[in-house]
Amino acid sequence: MYEKLFSPGAIGTLTIPNRIVMTAASASLSQPDGTMTEDMLAYYEARAKGGVGLIITEMVCVDEARGVLFPRELNAAREDKIPAFRALAERVHPYGTKIFAQLFHPGANADPKLNPHLPLVSASDGRGKKRGTAQAATREDIQEIVQKFGQAARRIKESGMDGVEVHAAHHYFLRSFLSPVTNHRTDEYGGSAKNRARLMIEVMDAMKQTFGRDFPLEMLISVDGLGVNRGDTFELAKLLEGKVDILHVRHGDKDPQHPIGFTSSRAVPCPNLDAAAALKESIMSRGGSIKVGVSAGLQNPDFNEKILREHKADIICMSRAWICDSDYGKKIYAGRGEDVTPCIRCNKCHVPNDSDKFRSFCSVNPKIGMEFKLDQMIAPVGEKKKVAIIGGGPAGMKCAITCAERGHDVTLYEKSSQLGGQLFHADYASFKWPLADFNHWLIRQVYQHGIKVCLNTEATKEMLAPEGYDDVVVAIGPRFKSPRLPIEEGTKTMLCVDVYGHEAELPHEIVVIGGSETGTETGMHLAEKGHHVTVMTRQGMLAQDAPHAHFVVMMMDAYEHLKG
């Protein structure tokens, strides 16, 4: 069914078994000093077992002195780190999967607290996007970092890994040279697009000189943004011919690689595709050999197959698709694309969470990071049981599906006329379509697993007792109540959950009291429906409880551009 996706792909002299790549995403399962752990090895092994053709590791440090972005970062800056990468390669190779390390230098965005006596470096003097002040890198600094990239790549090759991806996107060190916004140099590294690309060329040349021309090299780039236009990028690709085997395309500063429903849409699921297709056309028109990989919002296998068939890219690059469903490859290989767990774009895999500030979670895949101990955590199924699940929201449906997958006889009771619980609102808000997709996926899975569903049925003890259930799971969700508000008598009040489906009945002027993620998005939805909305919050910003890496920036951008 997916002939192009499952055709072998060539990256230089390397052949990967299919065109599906799991891109770099920091699962943060390593030790605080960056040492690989069994849970990290098992995490990557699970994706290899799931059918991915190529894995790009999370970011790997090349400069311990002033090139560490955050704790737990993998490290290729020392010889004693080679065995860890060898162990990782040995875990994924038995499944036919290839693996690259993503080498990275944050430049002005490095953590200044790790080595406060050393200044941060960038193309020019300035301030990092999230960190401290950086100074313009001297020629000695540049050559030192070029050599560190080359030596890190040598260590990766010696470990038995299959290639290297160099991170040259966004606002980090290499990209700071390419962008005229951050590069104000007047020497050979500044001025023209060719000069601004010089550092990237030197890094790739250093790697080729270190370990020969047969070791595959990939570069992650932002096609446009931060003052770089497509012409500059096309020129960069021409200069990289013969030095790079594949260019992995992302966007600019406000990066759709980290999408929520505000930046990718049903109509444009991959905001980067147009840029990737233009780059590929430019390379082909001059007879170049560099392959193009595209990423951002790619999960639908039919859409991914179409990209390859239409020659808009050579490789499909995904990250979250593999986080929320490690069996992505297995499912589409079996022609079960509709069974792939949808990503809801909550971004919790990309930001600090809970008490462990550097560990990723997934809202739709509870197994992430626990692959190494699932066999010990979950007892084998014994006798078949008769189970009642009370509540047809996401928790109740997921519980019912899990019980059915383990072979039990399951009945699901829901007192309303539809499954979905609180997720029902996603069918109304245009920008909540990822949640709507997930809700519809859960409902399909419930019926596909042969679960008996009783709608319009409020379960009671008297009703359940004669059925002889072995176990009953209660997943009825919260009961909401209105707070006491100092408002005029007769003013209509309602809870956010009651707004959806009743928008036309509401007055033009609406106040939303509470500016959390729920209140803010309800206000946005009502504004889209033509109401004039004021959102009030006690906090210093709207949606303070939302994930702050990319999510809030994009939400606020969408909020500010909404009329009303």
N, C-alpha and C positions, 0 to 999 in steps of 0.2 A: 504493500500500500504506500509506503514511504520510500520509494526507490532511491531518490536523490539523497535523502537524509542518511540512509544506510549504505550508500556507496562509499568505498574507501576514498580518503582524501590525502593529497600529497602536500607536505610542508617541507620544502627543500628536498633533502634525500630521505626524509622520514615519511612513512605511510601510516596514517591513522585508520582504524577500522571503520569509522563512520564520520560524518560531518558535524557531529554534535560535540561541543566543547563546554565543559564546566569552567566558567571563568573565576577569577580570583574573588574570594569573599572571606573576610576574616571571621571564622567561626570562634576564634579566641578560646581554643581548647588546650593551648599549650600552658606550660608553667609560667609564672611571672617573669622568669629570665629568658623566655622564648624556647625553652627545652620542649621538644615534642613529647607527647604523652600517648598512652595507649588509646585513650578516647579519641585523640586527634587522628591517629593511624587508622582506627576503626571507622571513623567518620569518612575519611577519603576512600577506604576500602569498600564501604557500603555503596558509594557512588560508582566505583569501578564495577562492582558486582551488578549494579543496576543498569549497566550498558552504555556508559559514557565513553566516547572515543578518546578524548584528551582532557586531562585535568590541568588547570593552571592553579598553582598553590596560592594561598593568601600572600600578602606582601612579605618580602624577604629583605632584611636589612643588609646593606653592603658596607655601611660606615658606622661602626659602634660609637665613634667619638662624637659626631654631630649629625647623625642621620637616622635617629630612632623617632618614629612618630608617636608610638604608644607602647605601654608595657605588653608583654607576651608576644612581641613581634618575632617571627622566625628570623634566624641569623645565619648568613653565609659569609660573615666577615672574618671567621677564624677557621683554622684547619681542623680543630677538634669538633666542629659541627658537621663534618662530612658524613660520619656514621649515621646521624639522624636522618639525613636526606636519603642515604642508602636504604635505611629501613623503610622509609616511605615508598621509594620506588619498588622495593620487593613486595610491598603489600598490594600494589595495584597492577603490577605487570602480569601476574597469573591469569587475569581476566582479559588480557589483550589490550588493556587501556594504556595509553602513553601519558607521561606527566612532565610538565614544565614547571620551573620555579619562576615566580614573578619578582625580579630584582627591582629595587626601589630606593630612591633617595628623596626625603621630604623637603630638603632645602630649608626655606624660611619657616616651614611648618613643623620642623623637628621640635621635640620637647626640650626646651632650654634648661629645665631643671636637672636633666640627667648629667650634663657637663657644663655647669654655669660659667666655667672659666674659658670656654671656647665659644666664640661668636657664631651665630647661625649664618649660613651663606645662601645667597641667591644670585640671580644675574646682576641685579643692581641693589643699591641700598633701598631698604623699604621694610615694611611690616608684613609678617605672615598673616594669612587669612584668619588663623585661629591662635597663633602663638605670639612670640616676641618679635623684637626688631632684628633684622638681618642686615649684613653688610655685603657689598658687592664682592663676589669671589675673585681672588687674585688669579693670575695665570698658574701660580703654584697650587692654589686650591683646586683649580679645574683639573690640572693634570693628576693630582693626587686622587681625586674622585673618579676620574676616568680609569685609572689603574685599579682602584678598588672595585669598580664594576667588572673589569677584566678578570681579576683574581677571584671574585665571588663566582663568576661564571665558570672558571676553571674548577672550582670546588664542586659546583653543581654537576659538571660533566663527570668528574672523578667519582661522584657518588653513585653513578649509574642512572641518573635521570636522563630524560630524552631531549631536553632543550631548555631554552630560557625565553621568558617574556620580559622585556624592559618596559617599566611603567614610565611613559612620557606624556601623560595626559594631565588635565586639570591644572592646579596651581602649584605643582611640586617642582623640584629642582630643574629637571630637564626642560619641562614646559615653560619655566620662567625665562629661559633663554630664547625660546621660539617666539614668545609673545612680546609684541612691541609695547604692551601696557606695562610689563614688568622688566623689560630689557631696554635700558637707556644707555648702553655701553657705546663707546666710540672706537673701540679696538676691533680686532678681527672677529670678535664674537657678537658684534652689534651692527645695527644699520640695516642692511639688505636682508631679505628672507634667506638667502644662501648663507650669509654670515651668522644669522640667528640660529640656523640649523646646524652650524659647525660642531657644536658640542655633541649633539645626537650622533652625528657621523663619526666623531672621534670615539665615542663609547662603543658603537657597533664595530668599528675597525679594531679597537683594542681587544674585543672578544674574539673576532675572527683570527687575529694574530696569535691569541693565546691558545686556542684549541683547534685551529684549522677551519676550513670552509664548509665542512660537512655537518657540523653541529647546528641543528635548526635554531633560528632566531626569530622571535616575534616582537613587535613593538606595539604597545597600547598608546593610541593617540586620540586627541580631541580634534575633530576635523575643522571645526570653526568655533568662534567664541574667544573671549579675552583678547580681542584685537587681531586674532589670526583669521584670515579669510580662506575660502576654499582654494584660491589660487596659490596661497602660501603652502597649503597642505599638499596640493598637487606637485608643487616644486619640491617639497620635502620628499615625497614618494619617488620622484625622479632621482634625487640625490642618493636615496637609500637603495636603489636598484643594485642587486648583487651583494648587498650587505644585510638585507632583511628578507626573510621568506614570507612573512605574513604581517599585515597591518590590521590590528584589531581596533575598530572604530567606535569611539564614544563621542559625546557631544561636548559642549563647552562648559562654562562655569556653573550654570544651573543645570545640572546633568540629569537627563532623563534615564540614565543608567540606574538611578535610584527612584523608580517611578511610583507614584500613587495615581489614583484615578483622575487627578487634576492635570497631569502632564501627558500620560498616554490615555488613549480613549478607544472606544470600540471602532471608531472610524480610522484612527491612526494608532494602532497598537504599538508600533515601534517608531518613535520620533527620530531615531537615528538612520532609518533605512534610506531616506532620500540622499543623505550625505554619503553613506557607504556606497550606494549605487553609482553616484556621481564619481567617487574616487575610483571605483572599479572600471568604469567606462573610460576614465582618463588614463589609467594604467594600460588597459587593453588597446586604446587608440594609438599608443606609441610603441606597442609590441613588448610591454614590460611583462615580467614573470611573477611579480609579487601578488600573493593571494590576499583577499580581503575578508575579514570576519566582521560580523555585525552583531551588536548586542542592544539591549534595553527592551524590557517588556515582552520578550519572546518566550512563549510557552506553548501556544497552540500549534500542534504538529502539522496541521493542514496549512496554516499560514507559513510555517517554517519551510515546508516542502515547496510551497509556491515561490518563496524567495530564491531558492536554489534553482528551480526550473526556469525562472525568469532571468537568471544570471545577474541578480542584484548583489549577490555576495557568494563567496565560496565556502564559508564556514558559518555555522549558526552558534553563537556564543550565548550561554545562559548561566545564570548563577542561582537565582531564587527558585527557578523551576526544579533544580536538583536539591535545594534545601527543603522545600516543602514536599517533595516526593522523590526519595532516593531510587525508586523503581521506575523513573520516567522512561528510560530507554527500554526496559523490559515491556512496559505497557504498550508503547507505540510500536515496538517490534511485533507484538502480538496483534496489532490492529485495534488496540483498545484505547485510542487517544481520548475518548470521552471519560475514561476512568482516571486520568491524571488529576491529582489533587490541585485545584487552582490556588495560585498565590493571591492573597488578598492585599498585598502591598502595604502591610502594616509597618514594615521596616524594622521590626524588632530583631531581625537577624543582623542588623547593621549598627545597632546603637547599644550603649550600656543598659543593662536591665537588672532590676531587682537588687538584691544585696550583693550579687557578684557583678561588679561594675564593668567587667570585661568579658562577659560570656554571652554568646548569642542564644536566642530562643526563636522558636517558630510557632506562630499562633495556630497553625493547622497541622503541624507535625510534631507531636510530643516526643518523638524518638530521637530528635536531633541531639547529638552529643552524648547519647546513651547507648549507641549501637554496640559498644564493647561489653555491656553488661545486661543486655536484654534477656539473654538466655538464663541468666541467674535471677533476674527480677521477676520474670513471668513464668509461672508454673505451667507444665504441660496440661492440656485439657484432659479431664477425667471423664466421668459420665456426662452424658448430654443432659442439660437442665432446661427447665421451662422458666423463662424469664419475662417479667413485665417491666416495661420502661414507662414511667409516667412523666409526660412532658415532651412535646415534639419540637423543641427548639434545637439549636446546634449541639448542645451537650447531650440531650436525649437522643438525637439522631445518631451522633457519633458513637455513643454507648451502644445503641441498638446494632449498628453496623459491626462494631468490634465483637459483640457477643455472637452475632450471626456468622462472622468470619471464623469464629472458634467452634462453630458447629452447634450452637444452642438454638432452641426453639424460642423465638422472640415475638412478643406482641407490644406494640407501641401505642399508648393512649395520649390523645391530644384533645383538650376540651373545646378548642376553636375549630373553625372549618378548614384550616390549612396548616401544613407544617411550616416551620421556619422561626417561630418565636419572635424574638426581638429583631432578627435579621429581615423581617418582612419590610422594614423601612427602606432597605436598599433598593427595592423595586421602584421606589418613588424618586429618590434623589439621584440626579443624573450622574454625579461624580462618585457615587457609591457602587458603580457597576461591578468592581471586583468582588465586593461582598455579596452582591446579587448572584454573581456567577458561582460563588462558593455555596451559597444557600441552595441554589438549584442543583448543584452537584451532589450535595448531601441528600436532597430529596430523591434524586435519581438512584443514588447508591442504596437508599433504604428499600426502594421497590425492587431493584436488581437483586438484592440479597434475600428476597422472599420473605421479608418481615411483614407480619400482619399489622395493618395500620387501622386504628379505630379513631376516626375524627368525630368532632362534636360529642365527645364522650369524656365526662369528668369522672375520673376514676375515684372510687371510694373503697373503703375496707370491705363493706358488705358486697360490693360488686366483685372484688378480686378473690375473696375467700373461697368461693365454690370452684374457682378455676384451678386450684392446686398448684400455684406457682412455687417454684423452689426459691426464687429470689425476686425481690422487687427493688428497682432503682428509681429514686425520686429525683427528677430533674425539672422542677416546675418553675425555676427562675424566681426573680424578686417580685415583691408586691410594692408598687410605687404609691406614695402618698404626697399630696400637695403640701408645701410648707405654708406657714402663716405669713402673709405678706401685708405690709402697711399700704394697702391700696384702697381706692374708693369703692364703696359698696356698689355692686352691680357690674363692676369691671369683670370681663370674662377672663378666666385663667384656665390653663390646661397644661398637662405634662408634655414634654417633647415627644414621647412615644405615641401620644394621641393626635399629634399634628398630621402625621403622614396618612394620606388618603382623605383628609378633610380640609385641604388647603383652600378650596373655593369657598368654604363656609366662613373663613376668617376675615376680619376687617383689614383694611389697607395698612393701617399703622400697627406695628407689632413690636413689643419689647420682649427680648429674651433675657431672662435673669439667670446669669450663670454663664461664664465665658469659657468653660472647659471645652474639650474637643467636641463633646455632644452638643452643647449649646451653640458653639460657633458654627458647626456644620448644619445644624437645624436652621440657624439664621441665614446661612448661605442658600440653603434649599428654598426657604421662603422668599428670599430676594429673587432667586431665579424664577419663581412663580409670580413675580410682579408686585410683591408686598414691599413696603418701606420698613426696614428692620433696624432696630438699635439693639446691640448686644452689650450687656453690662457685666463686668467682672470685678471681683475684689483683687484679682491678681494684677501684676504689672504688665501682663501681655495676654492676648487671647490664646487659647489652646495650649496652655502651659503644660498640660498633662500629656500632650502628644509627643511622639518621638522627635527629638530635636535635630537629628542628622538628616538634612534635606527635607523631611516631611513638613516641618513648620514653615520653612522658607517658601516651599511651594504652596502650602495652604494659604499663607498670608498673601502671596502674589495673586492667587485665585480670588481671595476675599476682596482685595483692594480693587480688582478689576470688575467686580460685580456691580452692576447698576442697582442702586437701592440698598 
